[in-house]
Amino acid sequence: MRDTNFPVTASVLFLRRPQVTATAVVTAFVGLTAFLVANELQMHQVPDSFAAISLNLDFVRWALLAGVVAVAELWYCYRHLESNHPPTSADETAEIERYQFLGLPNTVTLARGALFATLAGFAGVTPIYSIAWLPSLLYGTGSALDFIDGSLARTAGRQTVLGAKLDLAFDSLGFLIAPVVAILWGQLPMWYVLLPVTQYLFKFGRSHRRRRGLRVRPLPSSFVRRPLAGLQMAFITLALAPIGSARLIEILAVAVLAPSLIIFIRDYLVIADYT
């Protein structure tokens, strides 16, 4: 449903419920289920008093980290609600048609954000066998949904500027959270943090040039950028899983990370007009 005169303030009222539901409910359900399962299994491995204390501390740390990320995601979505419209034409005088509701594609994207927020909480959790697979399942599911939300938007004719912003932001967030969790859990080498660092340095450099009024060229098209992102998602999902030798993962990490870093550097040189 579209309404060309639909005000942004009213859209916040219409969109608030699905946003909170998609993020808070999925985050709480997945996270609480994980810790209930962990609690049940852990009680059979260590003394009850120690298990209870350890579980409580882990849960507090998980809840704080997951909550901070979820709030940041909702804030970002609220900030860009006025972009819930199809991509505009070149005619700047054309009237913008805003959707009254998020739509299924954007809701799926928000569910991805909820999964990544849930994953962020595991950065503060002590790795134990009973929850060892959860980070991999969370990130793997969120990555799979990345291909579904775009397909839904194209099929239903509900491609929006908001959806593109959320998709890009949550992709970047996933590439930050997942490697950090993997590093803290001993699943990836420390230097793999170069992936999110380089990614955000690229974004910072581009924004800095725009603020200074320097020329910023459009990002060049690439046949390898999207496949490389998919490869990164698949590899990080594998690295988060409690399988494979550390040596093998480290060798694969070099092979997967190097091309991505080269692409980031090349893209920045192009948009900064150094080539």
Backbone as CSV, one residue per row, in Angstrom:
resi,resn,N_x,N_y,N_z,CA_x,CA_y,CA_z,C_x,C_y,C_z
1,MET,0.849,-1.187,0.000,0.000,0.000,0.000,0.885,1.237,0.000
2,ARG,0.569,2.197,-0.812,1.370,3.407,-0.886,0.501,4.619,-0.577
3,ASP,1.163,5.653,-0.081,0.487,6.909,0.174,1.498,8.008,-0.054
4,THR,1.319,8.781,-1.120,2.304,9.794,-1.467,2.347,10.915,-0.452
5,ASN,1.314,11.079,0.359,1.291,12.140,1.357,1.523,11.608,2.758
6,PHE,2.050,10.416,2.855,2.205,9.758,4.152,3.350,10.403,4.919
7,PRO,3.098,11.023,6.071,4.151,11.727,6.794,5.092,10.770,7.504
8,VAL,6.335,11.223,7.710,7.339,10.394,8.363,6.952,10.108,9.800
9,THR,6.388,11.102,10.506,6.024,10.885,11.907,4.977,9.792,12.038
10,ALA,4.044,9.735,11.111,3.032,8.681,11.156,3.639,7.333,10.805
11,SER,4.618,7.344,9.895,5.226,6.071,9.511,5.944,5.434,10.681
12,VAL,6.486,6.243,11.578,7.146,5.692,12.756,6.149,4.895,13.584
13,LEU,4.920,5.410,13.719,3.906,4.706,14.502,3.524,3.392,13.841
14,PHE,3.404,3.399,12.522,3.024,2.178,11.810,4.143,1.141,11.831
15,LEU,5.405,1.605,11.776,6.517,0.686,11.605,7.154,0.257,12.911
16,ARG,6.827,0.930,14.001,7.483,0.628,15.265,7.259,-0.819,15.686
17,ARG,6.013,-1.304,15.616,5.707,-2.647,16.106,6.477,-3.739,15.359
18,PRO,6.461,-3.786,14.022,7.211,-4.845,13.357,8.705,-4.778,13.616
19,GLN,9.260,-3.584,13.751,10.690,-3.476,14.013,11.033,-4.085,15.356
20,VAL,10.310,-3.658,16.380,10.591,-4.162,17.722,10.346,-5.657,17.785
21,THR,9.266,-6.116,17.164,8.949,-7.546,17.183,10.033,-8.357,16.480
22,ALA,10.419,-7.913,15.279,11.410,-8.672,14.509,12.740,-8.767,15.233
23,THR,13.156,-7.675,15.869,14.466,-7.669,16.513,14.426,-8.235,17.914
24,ALA,13.542,-7.717,18.752,13.543,-8.107,20.164,13.106,-9.551,20.373
25,VAL,12.040,-9.966,19.688,11.519,-11.314,19.914,12.506,-12.378,19.438
26,VAL,13.039,-12.203,18.228,13.991,-13.192,17.716,15.239,-13.238,18.586
27,THR,15.746,-12.062,18.959,16.934,-12.018,19.810,16.684,-12.716,21.132
28,ALA,15.587,-12.363,21.793,15.296,-12.948,23.102,15.060,-14.452,22.999
29,PHE,14.307,-14.875,21.990,13.983,-16.300,21.861,15.234,-17.140,21.613
30,VAL,16.028,-16.727,20.636,17.227,-17.497,20.308,18.203,-17.495,21.472
31,GLY,18.409,-16.325,22.053,19.362,-16.232,23.144,18.939,-16.999,24.377
32,LEU,17.700,-16.841,24.781,17.226,-17.548,25.969,17.209,-19.055,25.749
33,THR,16.816,-19.481,24.556,16.837,-20.913,24.257,18.253,-21.466,24.360
34,ALA,19.198,-20.703,23.830,20.592,-21.140,23.881,21.055,-21.337,25.311
35,PHE,20.718,-20.408,26.176,21.211,-20.507,27.545,20.432,-21.514,28.377
36,LEU,19.179,-21.738,28.039,18.448,-22.803,28.730,19.044,-24.169,28.394
37,VAL,19.371,-24.351,27.113,20.003,-25.605,26.706,21.372,-25.746,27.354
38,ALA,22.132,-24.653,27.341,23.463,-24.691,27.946,23.383,-24.990,29.428
39,ASN,22.406,-24.402,30.092,22.250,-24.621,31.531,21.961,-26.092,31.818
40,GLU,21.059,-26.674,31.052,20.674,-28.067,31.277,21.864,-29.009,31.099
41,LEU,22.668,-28.742,30.074,23.816,-29.606,29.811,24.969,-29.344,30.769
42,GLN,25.156,-28.075,31.101,26.283,-27.719,31.951,26.111,-28.254,33.363
43,MET,24.887,-28.356,33.838,24.637,-28.828,35.195,25.135,-30.259,35.391
44,HIS,25.277,-31.004,34.294,25.731,-32.382,34.397,27.253,-32.493,34.292
45,GLN,27.922,-31.346,34.107,29.358,-31.388,33.891,30.156,-30.812,35.058
46,VAL,29.586,-29.849,35.797,30.302,-29.201,36.884,29.385,-29.103,38.082
47,PRO,29.931,-28.810,39.276,29.081,-28.660,40.453,28.015,-27.604,40.238
48,ASP,26.848,-27.850,40.868,25.693,-26.977,40.648,25.990,-25.519,40.957
49,SER,26.630,-25.234,42.059,26.858,-23.850,42.461,27.742,-23.124,41.452
50,PHE,28.801,-23.775,41.014,29.695,-23.171,40.030,28.975,-22.948,38.709
51,ALA,28.201,-23.931,38.281,27.478,-23.817,37.011,26.496,-22.662,37.049
52,ALA,25.795,-22.508,38.162,24.802,-21.439,38.272,25.462,-20.068,38.195
53,ILE,26.586,-19.903,38.914,27.283,-18.615,38.901,27.820,-18.307,37.508
54,SER,28.462,-19.297,36.894,29.027,-19.109,35.561,27.949,-18.778,34.545
55,LEU,26.833,-19.494,34.617,25.735,-19.258,33.683,25.167,-17.862,33.846
56,ASN,24.981,-17.426,35.092,24.416,-16.103,35.339,25.319,-15.004,34.800
57,LEU,26.625,-15.119,35.028,27.553,-14.111,34.526,27.572,-14.098,33.004
58,ASP,27.593,-15.263,32.407,27.566,-15.342,30.950,26.286,-14.737,30.390
59,PHE,25.171,-15.018,31.046,23.901,-14.496,30.550,23.864,-12.975,30.638
60,VAL,24.380,-12.410,31.731,24.403,-10.952,31.878,25.247,-10.329,30.772
61,ARG,26.419,-10.892,30.534,27.285,-10.354,29.478,26.629,-10.506,28.107
62,TRP,26.024,-11.677,27.868,25.335,-11.873,26.587,24.215,-10.854,26.404
63,ALA,23.389,-10.675,27.435,22.242,-9.772,27.342,22.688,-8.334,27.093
64,LEU,23.756,-7.903,27.756,24.237,-6.534,27.581,24.733,-6.302,26.158
65,LEU,25.568,-7.203,25.672,26.119,-7.032,24.325,25.040,-7.144,23.252
66,ALA,24.182,-8.158,23.369,23.107,-8.327,22.386,22.151,-7.142,22.427
67,GLY,21.858,-6.647,23.635,20.950,-5.514,23.772,21.503,-4.251,23.150
68,VAL,22.792,-3.988,23.354,23.413,-2.792,22.777,23.344,-2.832,21.254
69,VAL,23.666,-3.974,20.671,23.633,-4.098,19.209,22.203,-3.978,18.686
70,ALA,21.245,-4.606,19.372,19.846,-4.532,18.934,19.333,-3.097,18.976
71,VAL,19.671,-2.365,20.035,19.252,-0.960,20.143,19.878,-0.134,19.019
72,ALA,21.156,-0.370,18.738,21.824,0.354,17.657,21.154,0.069,16.309
73,GLU,20.757,-1.173,16.088,20.087,-1.534,14.839,18.738,-0.832,14.718
74,LEU,17.977,-0.817,15.802,16.676,-0.150,15.772,16.838,1.346,15.564
75,TRP,17.830,1.931,16.235,18.080,3.366,16.057,18.392,3.665,14.596
76,TYR,19.214,2.841,13.971,19.567,3.056,12.572,18.332,2.953,11.687
77,CYS,17.472,1.994,11.989,16.250,1.824,11.202,15.318,3.021,11.374
78,TYR,15.126,3.471,12.612,14.275,4.633,12.862,14.813,5.864,12.132
79,ARG,16.112,6.000,12.145,16.748,7.162,11.532,16.477,7.237,10.035
80,HIS,16.300,6.077,9.404,16.131,6.045,7.951,14.720,5.638,7.524
81,LEU,13.744,5.762,8.416,12.375,5.369,8.064,11.825,6.135,6.867
82,GLU,12.242,7.378,6.739,11.720,8.172,5.627,12.201,7.644,4.277
83,SER,13.144,6.719,4.290,13.649,6.126,3.050,12.866,4.888,2.636
84,ASN,11.741,4.619,3.298,10.951,3.433,2.959,10.111,3.701,1.708
85,HIS,10.811,3.894,0.610,10.162,4.155,-0.681,11.029,3.556,-1.780
86,PRO,10.461,3.334,-2.957,11.263,2.786,-4.060,12.375,3.757,-4.437
87,PRO,13.431,3.264,-5.065,14.487,4.162,-5.548,13.895,5.236,-6.439
88,THR,14.275,6.481,-6.195,13.702,7.600,-6.939,14.312,7.687,-8.324
89,SER,13.570,8.325,-9.198,14.055,8.520,-10.560,15.003,9.714,-10.589
90,ALA,15.557,9.970,-11.747,16.473,11.100,-11.895,15.747,12.431,-11.762
91,ASP,14.435,12.422,-11.928,13.640,13.642,-11.825,13.447,14.002,-10.359
92,GLU,14.146,15.034,-9.865,14.084,15.404,-8.458,12.745,16.028,-8.082
93,THR,11.965,16.435,-9.080,10.668,17.052,-8.790,9.571,16.008,-8.626
94,ALA,9.870,14.765,-8.962,8.866,13.706,-8.859,8.488,13.481,-7.399
95,GLU,7.214,13.202,-7.173,6.726,12.997,-5.818,7.156,11.628,-5.299
96,ILE,7.672,11.615,-4.067,8.148,10.368,-3.470,6.975,9.586,-2.905
97,GLU,6.899,8.313,-3.254,5.845,7.430,-2.762,6.405,6.560,-1.640
98,ARG,5.953,6.818,-0.421,6.444,6.044,0.723,5.473,4.925,1.061
99,TYR,6.035,3.772,1.407,5.210,2.660,1.864,4.803,2.893,3.312
100,GLN,3.583,2.493,3.639,3.099,2.644,5.004,3.654,1.563,5.924
101,PHE,4.001,0.412,5.364,4.462,-0.704,6.186,5.819,-1.190,5.681
102,LEU,6.524,-1.874,6.558,7.863,-2.346,6.211,7.859,-3.294,5.022
103,GLY,6.923,-4.216,4.999,6.919,-5.242,3.971,7.777,-6.423,4.380
104,LEU,7.528,-7.559,3.758,8.229,-8.791,4.113,9.740,-8.710,3.895
105,PRO,10.228,-8.157,2.764,11.687,-8.122,2.567,12.422,-7.382,3.681
106,ASN,11.915,-6.211,4.082,12.579,-5.454,5.141,12.466,-6.156,6.489
107,THR,11.354,-6.855,6.706,11.207,-7.609,7.952,12.231,-8.740,8.016
108,VAL,12.466,-9.395,6.877,13.491,-10.446,6.827,14.870,-9.843,7.108
109,THR,15.129,-8.664,6.554,16.411,-7.999,6.810,16.574,-7.683,8.285
110,LEU,15.494,-7.233,8.929,15.555,-6.955,10.362,15.760,-8.234,11.164
111,ALA,15.197,-9.330,10.686,15.435,-10.615,11.353,16.914,-10.982,11.273
112,ARG,17.552,-10.667,10.142,19.001,-10.857,10.038,19.712,-10.052,11.115
113,GLY,19.285,-8.816,11.278,19.896,-7.980,12.305,19.720,-8.569,13.687
114,ALA,18.550,-9.171,13.925,18.296,-9.794,15.227,19.242,-10.965,15.467
115,LEU,19.475,-11.746,14.426,20.397,-12.879,14.554,21.819,-12.398,14.838
116,PHE,22.226,-11.318,14.177,23.571,-10.791,14.407,23.690,-10.173,15.798
117,ALA,22.602,-9.555,16.277,22.617,-9.029,17.645,22.755,-10.166,18.646
118,THR,22.033,-11.251,18.394,22.145,-12.434,19.251,23.571,-12.969,19.235
119,LEU,24.165,-13.014,18.051,25.543,-13.487,17.920,26.507,-12.601,18.692
120,ALA,26.279,-11.287,18.665,27.180,-10.361,19.360,27.284,-10.690,20.839
121,GLY,26.191,-11.158,21.433,26.216,-11.492,22.846,27.210,-12.578,23.187
122,PHE,27.507,-13.453,22.226,28.419,-14.561,22.491,29.875,-14.114,22.589
123,ALA,30.143,-12.846,22.269,31.495,-12.322,22.472,31.839,-12.267,23.959
124,GLY,30.814,-12.226,24.814,31.047,-12.179,26.250,30.763,-13.478,26.966
125,VAL,30.585,-14.551,26.207,30.209,-15.849,26.781,31.408,-16.796,26.779
126,THR,31.550,-17.547,27.852,32.602,-18.562,27.923,32.270,-19.718,26.983
127,PRO,33.156,-20.045,26.052,32.866,-21.151,25.124,32.760,-22.486,25.863
128,ILE,31.651,-23.161,25.694,31.471,-24.504,26.240,30.847,-25.379,25.159
129,TYR,31.001,-26.653,25.319,30.577,-27.598,24.284,29.094,-27.480,23.964
130,SER,28.268,-27.244,24.987,26.818,-27.270,24.788,26.305,-26.153,23.887
131,ILE,27.078,-25.079,23.722,26.635,-23.983,22.847,27.633,-23.738,21.718
132,ALA,28.530,-24.664,21.495,29.619,-24.450,20.543,29.131,-24.199,19.118
133,TRP,27.992,-24.800,18.741,27.481,-24.660,17.379,26.628,-23.408,17.179
134,LEU,26.192,-22.780,18.250,25.236,-21.677,18.110,25.773,-20.488,17.312
135,PRO,26.988,-19.992,17.570,27.467,-18.864,16.760,27.476,-19.158,15.265
136,SER,27.912,-20.354,14.895,27.933,-20.717,13.478,26.525,-20.768,12.897
137,LEU,25.584,-21.327,13.645,24.198,-21.404,13.173,23.583,-20.015,13.040
138,LEU,23.860,-19.145,13.998,23.310,-17.789,13.952,23.839,-17.023,12.747
139,TYR,25.157,-17.040,12.577,25.730,-16.284,11.467,25.387,-16.923,10.126
140,GLY,25.409,-18.240,10.069,25.069,-18.919,8.824,23.637,-18.637,8.391
141,THR,22.712,-18.642,9.354,21.311,-18.343,9.033,21.155,-16.899,8.589
142,GLY,21.806,-15.981,9.307,21.743,-14.570,8.924,22.312,-14.330,7.541
143,SER,23.383,-15.026,7.208,23.987,-14.887,5.882,23.074,-15.441,4.796
144,ALA,22.418,-16.563,5.077,21.488,-17.140,4.105,20.316,-16.193,3.845
145,LEU,19.842,-15.541,4.906,18.736,-14.594,4.746,19.139,-13.392,3.899
146,ASP,20.441,-13.122,3.806,20.917,-12.013,2.986,20.548,-12.222,1.523
147,PHE,20.514,-13.457,1.089,20.152,-13.753,-0.296,18.632,-13.824,-0.471
148,ILE,17.929,-14.085,0.619,16.476,-14.232,0.546,15.775,-12.883,0.518
149,ASP,16.217,-11.924,1.362,15.498,-10.647,1.423,15.560,-9.892,0.099
150,GLY,16.733,-9.914,-0.551,16.843,-9.247,-1.846,15.987,-9.912,-2.907
151,SER,15.952,-11.235,-2.895,15.131,-11.971,-3.859,13.649,-11.679,-3.643
152,LEU,13.235,-11.623,-2.373,11.840,-11.297,-2.065,11.483,-9.898,-2.548
153,ALA,12.393,-8.950,-2.335,12.126,-7.571,-2.741,11.958,-7.463,-4.252
154,ARG,12.808,-8.146,-4.989,12.710,-8.094,-6.453,11.457,-8.807,-6.945
155,THR,11.139,-9.950,-6.346,9.970,-10.721,-6.775,8.675,-9.978,-6.490
156,ALA,8.596,-9.358,-5.310,7.375,-8.664,-4.900,7.323,-7.222,-5.378
157,GLY,8.378,-6.751,-6.025,8.411,-5.361,-6.450,8.448,-4.395,-5.283
158,ARG,9.131,-4.798,-4.190,9.204,-3.961,-2.992,10.641,-3.550,-2.668
159,GLN,11.413,-3.254,-3.694,12.759,-2.737,-3.470,12.660,-1.302,-2.966
160,THR,13.325,-1.021,-1.863,13.261,0.306,-1.258,14.659,0.802,-0.917
161,VAL,14.763,2.117,-0.779,16.024,2.721,-0.345,16.338,2.281,1.078
162,LEU,15.296,2.198,1.916,15.484,1.730,3.289,16.052,0.318,3.302
163,GLY,15.494,-0.555,2.482,15.972,-1.931,2.426,17.432,-2.010,2.023
164,ALA,17.831,-1.182,1.049,19.228,-1.176,0.611,20.147,-0.695,1.727
165,LYS,19.705,0.330,2.462,20.509,0.847,3.579,20.651,-0.200,4.680
166,LEU,19.531,-0.832,5.045,19.576,-1.849,6.096,20.444,-3.029,5.672
167,ASP,20.299,-3.445,4.425,21.053,-4.598,3.936,22.553,-4.337,4.014
168,LEU,22.972,-3.164,3.558,24.393,-2.824,3.577,24.905,-2.687,5.006
169,ALA,24.104,-2.036,5.863,24.523,-1.837,7.254,24.648,-3.161,7.993
170,PHE,23.696,-4.067,7.785,23.729,-5.348,8.500,24.804,-6.280,7.934
171,ASP,25.081,-6.165,6.630,26.211,-6.914,6.073,27.502,-6.504,6.776
172,SER,27.704,-5.185,6.879,28.911,-4.667,7.527,28.966,-5.077,8.989
173,LEU,27.815,-5.012,9.657,27.764,-5.387,11.068,28.102,-6.863,11.257
174,GLY,27.573,-7.702,10.375,27.871,-9.128,10.458,29.347,-9.409,10.257
175,PHE,29.972,-8.673,9.315,31.399,-8.853,9.067,32.256,-8.320,10.216
176,LEU,31.665,-7.512,11.076,32.371,-7.053,12.278,32.182,-8.028,13.432
177,ILE,30.929,-8.394,13.684,30.610,-9.210,14.863,31.153,-10.629,14.745
178,ALA,30.891,-11.280,13.618,31.245,-12.699,13.485,32.747,-12.956,13.631
179,PRO,33.621,-12.189,12.944,35.051,-12.430,13.149,35.511,-12.162,14.577
180,VAL,34.938,-11.133,15.220,35.325,-10.832,16.603,34.967,-11.997,17.522
181,VAL,33.748,-12.531,17.367,33.346,-13.688,18.181,34.267,-14.873,17.895
182,ALA,34.557,-15.108,16.622,35.425,-16.233,16.253,36.823,-16.069,16.843
183,ILE,37.339,-14.851,16.846,38.669,-14.598,17.419,38.651,-14.815,18.926
184,LEU,37.631,-14.285,19.598,37.544,-14.429,21.051,37.347,-15.879,21.465
185,TRP,36.712,-16.654,20.619,36.498,-18.076,20.918,37.658,-18.944,20.435
186,GLY,38.698,-18.318,19.903,39.858,-19.068,19.447,39.657,-19.806,18.146
187,GLN,38.666,-19.375,17.349,38.360,-20.062,16.091,39.048,-19.421,14.888
188,LEU,39.478,-18.168,15.031,40.175,-17.460,13.965,41.405,-16.772,14.544
189,PRO,42.455,-16.585,13.734,43.631,-15.856,14.212,43.309,-14.379,14.425
190,MET,44.056,-13.744,15.318,43.792,-12.354,15.663,43.843,-11.427,14.452
191,TRP,44.747,-11.698,13.521,44.915,-10.783,12.399,43.717,-10.766,11.449
192,TYR,42.763,-11.680,11.618,41.581,-11.662,10.752,40.697,-10.449,11.036
193,VAL,40.992,-9.759,12.142,40.254,-8.538,12.450,40.507,-7.472,11.385
194,LEU,41.511,-7.699,10.533,41.759,-6.772,9.427,40.549,-6.639,8.512
195,LEU,39.726,-7.682,8.420,38.544,-7.608,7.546,37.595,-6.498,7.981
196,PRO,37.066,-6.521,9.223,36.175,-5.427,9.614,36.884,-4.087,9.730
197,VAL,38.147,-4.082,10.155,38.879,-2.817,10.282,39.018,-2.144,8.922
198,THR,39.427,-2.902,7.916,39.581,-2.343,6.571,38.246,-1.875,6.011
199,GLN,37.208,-2.631,6.277,35.873,-2.276,5.798,35.425,-0.935,6.358
200,TYR,35.597,-0.739,7.670,35.147,0.509,8.279,36.099,1.665,7.978
201,LEU,37.379,1.382,7.752,38.294,2.431,7.311,37.884,2.945,5.933
202,PHE,37.436,2.037,5.074,36.954,2.442,3.751,35.751,3.372,3.888
203,LYS,34.798,2.990,4.738,33.604,3.813,4.926,33.965,5.170,5.534
204,PHE,34.865,5.155,6.518,35.283,6.405,7.152,35.983,7.311,6.150
205,GLY,36.879,6.735,5.350,37.602,7.533,4.374,36.676,8.176,3.357
206,ARG,35.683,7.435,2.899,34.732,7.985,1.932,33.904,9.104,2.549
207,SER,33.417,8.888,3.774,32.626,9.922,4.453,33.471,11.160,4.730
208,HIS,34.724,10.952,5.109,35.623,12.072,5.407,35.850,12.927,4.167
209,ARG,36.028,12.309,3.036,36.221,13.064,1.800,34.970,13.872,1.453
210,ARG,33.806,13.279,1.671,32.571,13.996,1.371,32.406,15.208,2.278
211,ARG,32.727,15.052,3.567,32.605,16.171,4.505,33.564,17.305,4.151
212,ARG,34.706,16.958,3.610,35.694,17.977,3.237,35.430,18.551,1.854
213,GLY,34.404,18.059,1.194,34.070,18.560,-0.124,34.978,18.051,-1.226
214,LEU,35.713,16.975,-0.944,36.590,16.392,-1.952,35.791,15.481,-2.880
215,ARG,36.341,15.258,-4.037,35.641,14.438,-5.020,35.556,12.989,-4.548
216,VAL,34.364,12.403,-4.679,34.151,10.990,-4.376,33.491,10.358,-5.596
217,ARG,34.236,9.554,-6.288,33.698,8.912,-7.483,32.793,7.746,-7.095
218,PRO,31.848,7.385,-7.966,30.974,6.234,-7.673,31.789,4.954,-7.538
219,LEU,31.293,4.058,-6.697,31.957,2.771,-6.521,31.887,1.996,-7.835
220,PRO,33.005,1.544,-8.349,32.987,0.850,-9.648,32.259,-0.481,-9.555
221,SER,31.639,-0.866,-10.659,31.002,-2.180,-10.699,32.080,-3.257,-10.655
222,SER,31.706,-4.407,-10.117,32.684,-5.482,-9.975,31.985,-6.831,-10.078
223,PHE,32.621,-7.745,-10.793,32.088,-9.097,-10.910,32.514,-9.982,-9.742
224,VAL,33.466,-9.497,-8.958,34.011,-10.337,-7.881,33.606,-9.868,-6.488
225,ARG,33.109,-8.632,-6.359,32.816,-8.100,-5.027,31.757,-8.931,-4.310
226,ARG,30.654,-9.195,-4.978,29.572,-9.962,-4.352,29.974,-11.417,-4.099
227,PRO,30.588,-12.107,-5.078,31.043,-13.472,-4.789,32.043,-13.540,-3.637
228,LEU,32.920,-12.535,-3.532,33.881,-12.526,-2.428,33.175,-12.363,-1.087
229,ALA,32.133,-11.523,-1.072,31.360,-11.355,0.166,30.696,-12.671,0.551
230,GLY,30.137,-13.368,-0.448,29.532,-14.666,-0.172,30.549,-15.675,0.323
231,LEU,31.754,-15.631,-0.255,32.825,-16.525,0.187,33.215,-16.227,1.629
232,GLN,33.290,-14.937,1.968,33.609,-14.553,3.347,32.555,-15.088,4.313
233,MET,31.286,-14.932,3.941,30.209,-15.412,4.807,30.309,-16.918,5.028
234,ALA,30.563,-17.654,3.943,30.659,-19.112,4.052,31.855,-19.517,4.908
235,PHE,32.984,-18.847,4.693,34.183,-19.198,5.458,34.023,-18.869,6.939
236,ILE,33.479,-17.694,7.253,33.316,-17.317,8.662,32.338,-18.263,9.349
237,THR,31.287,-18.667,8.629,30.354,-19.659,9.185,31.092,-20.951,9.517
238,LEU,31.957,-21.383,8.607,32.755,-22.590,8.843,33.711,-22.398,10.013
239,ALA,34.359,-21.231,10.062,35.331,-20.972,11.126,34.675,-20.948,12.498
240,LEU,33.439,-20.481,12.575,32.724,-20.425,13.850,32.302,-21.807,14.332
241,ALA,32.218,-22.757,13.416,31.795,-24.111,13.785,32.939,-24.846,14.482
242,PRO,32.613,-25.680,15.457,33.654,-26.401,16.207,34.169,-27.623,15.456
243,ILE,34.614,-27.405,14.223,35.149,-28.505,13.410,36.412,-28.022,12.715
244,GLY,37.200,-28.933,12.237,38.401,-28.581,11.494,39.551,-28.203,12.414
245,SER,40.759,-28.324,11.890,41.947,-27.999,12.674,42.230,-26.506,12.604
246,ALA,42.856,-25.984,13.650,43.198,-24.565,13.691,44.158,-24.207,12.561
247,ARG,45.060,-25.111,12.246,46.026,-24.853,11.176,45.331,-24.732,9.826
248,LEU,44.375,-25.607,9.556,43.646,-25.554,8.293,42.847,-24.262,8.187
249,ILE,42.183,-23.873,9.268,41.402,-22.636,9.268,42.304,-21.432,9.017
250,GLU,43.502,-21.451,9.597,44.426,-20.329,9.410,44.884,-20.226,7.963
251,ILE,45.150,-21.362,7.339,45.554,-21.357,5.927,44.419,-20.838,5.046
252,LEU,43.210,-21.314,5.312,42.048,-20.848,4.549,41.800,-19.363,4.783
253,ALA,42.048,-18.899,5.999,41.828,-17.488,6.327,42.710,-16.584,5.470
254,VAL,43.949,-16.983,5.268,44.856,-16.203,4.416,44.314,-16.140,2.992
255,ALA,43.890,-17.287,2.474,43.406,-17.365,1.096,42.126,-16.564,0.889
256,VAL,41.279,-16.501,1.917,39.997,-15.807,1.796,40.142,-14.311,2.071
257,LEU,40.990,-13.956,3.029,41.102,-12.559,3.438,41.850,-11.706,2.421
258,ALA,42.917,-12.230,1.860,43.767,-11.438,0.971,42.998,-10.801,-0.194
259,PRO,42.178,-11.551,-0.949,41.448,-10.917,-2.054,40.502,-9.809,-1.590
260,SER,39.863,-9.994,-0.435,38.940,-8.979,0.071,39.678,-7.692,0.409
261,LEU,40.846,-7.805,1.024,41.635,-6.616,1.350,42.075,-5.895,0.080
262,ILE,42.467,-6.652,-0.925,42.880,-6.047,-2.196,41.724,-5.279,-2.830
263,ILE,40.517,-5.852,-2.788,39.344,-5.190,-3.364,39.028,-3.904,-2.612
264,PHE,39.095,-3.929,-1.270,38.845,-2.718,-0.482,39.832,-1.615,-0.859
265,ILE,41.110,-1.965,-0.960,42.134,-0.973,-1.298,41.915,-0.437,-2.707
266,ARG,41.633,-1.328,-3.656,41.394,-0.890,-5.029,40.191,0.036,-5.111
267,ASP,39.095,-0.340,-4.432,37.881,0.473,-4.473,38.123,1.861,-3.887
268,TYR,38.902,1.929,-2.809,39.143,3.249,-2.211,39.985,4.118,-3.141
269,LEU,40.981,3.534,-3.773,41.797,4.301,-4.709,40.949,4.844,-5.855
270,VAL,39.944,4.077,-6.261,39.070,4.519,-7.353,38.149,5.638,-6.893
271,ILE,37.439,5.440,-5.759,36.483,6.472,-5.330,37.190,7.756,-4.886
272,ALA,38.458,7.639,-4.452,39.221,8.824,-4.056,39.931,9.468,-5.242
273,ASP,39.709,8.918,-6.432,40.247,9.480,-7.672,41.771,9.443,-7.709
274,TYR,42.336,8.379,-7.152,43.784,8.204,-7.197,44.222,7.364,-8.389
275,THR,43.260,6.864,-9.158,43.614,6.030,-10.305,43.177,6.696,-11.604
